[in-house]
Amino acid sequence: MCGPRGDARRRAILDAAWTLFLEKGFERTTLADIIALSGGSRSTVYEAFGDKDGLFETAITLKCAEFAERFRNIPFRDGDPERALTDFGMSFVQGVLSPDSSKIMRLLIANADQLPRAIDAFFKGGPNVIRGILADYLRSATERGELNVGDPEQAAATFMGLLHGDQYLKMLLRPSDLAPPEEMARHVEGVVAIFLDGVR
């Protein structure tokens, strides 16, 4: 399944699978459902992904890569840590603390025991990558004398934890109670201020 047509067919199957996984859950989504929505074939699914488990793992990997890409485009090297961390924080809360994110996390939690490779793919391609991007920034900002961070990896994890705050449980359990955008912006500003107090 090579070439542009093969890539388009593969992407159509992934998009259909992702839509159905979020709507129906992993267990209740069948390959027949995915094939009917994507217009693909069973042989194509098996050739490209192996089985439904492989399709789920690939979809998770792709979605994580797409999400992590937004953090690579933050202007980290403009000499303004407050702006860099605020941009990171806003991208984080807009993506992680959102109603759509609650569907994804519930899907992962519901299948964590059954699909450990998909969970590994999520951590490897999502949280670990994003933490690494932030840690690299904190390390380089320290080298430039803009910040004073002794352990960039730990500091990045701490910053992300502060961003989660009490909104993370609301996202998982009652997304309708998530703070509105203007309150989220104030939350990010407060987290950045507290964090910078400790690393300057």
C-alpha positions, 0 to 999 in steps of 0.5 A, spaced: 500 500 500 505 504 497 504 511 494 499 517 494 493 513 493 495 508 498 497 513 503 490 516 502 487 510 503 491 508 510 489 515 512 482 514 511 482 508 515 485 511 521 480 517 521 474 512 521 477 508 526 479 514 530 472 517 530 469 510 531 473 509 537 471 516 540 464 515 539 463 507 541 469 505 544 474 500 542 470 494 544 464 496 541 467 498 534 468 493 529 473 492 523 466 492 519 464 499 522 471 502 520 471 499 513 464 501 512 466 508 514 472 509 511 471 505 504 477 500 505 477 493 505 479 488 510 485 486 507 487 493 507 486 493 514 490 487 515 496 489 511 497 496 513 495 495 521 495 487 522 489 488 526 484 492 530 489 493 536 494 495 531 490 500 528 488 503 535 496 503 537 497 507 530 491 512 531 494 513 538 501 514 535 499 519 530 494 523 534 500 524 539 504 526 534 499 531 531 498 534 538 506 534 540 507 538 533 504 545 536 509 545 541 515 545 536 512 551 533 512 555 540 518 561 539 522 559 545 528 562 543 526 570 543 529 571 550 522 572 553 521 566 558 515 569 561 512 569 553 515 562 552 512 559 558 505 562 557 505 560 550 507 553 552 501 553 557 496 556 553 497 550 548 497 545 553 491 547 557 487 548 550 489 541 548 489 537 554 484 541 558 478 540 553 472 536 552 475 532 547 481 530 551 476 527 556 474 522 551 481 520 549 483 519 556 477 515 558 478 511 551 485 510 554 483 508 561 478 503 559 483 499 555 489 500 559 490 493 561 488 490 554 492 494 550 499 496 554 502 497 547 497 503 545 498 506 552 506 505 551 505 509 545 501 514 548 506 516 553 512 515 548 509 520 543 505 524 548 507 526 555 514 524 554 515 528 548 512 534 550 516 534 557 522 533 553 520 539 549 519 544 555 525 541 558 530 542 552 527 550 553 529 550 560 536 547 559 537 552 553 534 558 557 539 556 563 545 556 559 543 563 556 543 566 563 535 567 562 533 562 567 536 558 573 534 551 572 538 545 576 534 539 573 530 541 567 526 534 566 524 535 573 522 542 572 518 541 566 514 535 569 513 540 575 510 546 570 506 541 567 503 538 573 501 545 575 498 547 569 493 540 570 491 543 577 484 542 579 482 542 572 484 535 570 480 531 574 474 536 572 476 534 564 476 527 566 470 526 570 465 532 568 468 536 562 462 541 563 465 544 569 471 546 566 473 553 566 472 558 561 477 560 556 478 567 560 479 563 566 484 558 563 488 564 561 488 567 568 490 560 571 496 559 566 498 566 568 498 564 575 502 558 574 507 562 570 508 567 575 509 562 580 514 557 576 518 563 574 519 565 582 522 559 583 527 559 577 530 566 576 
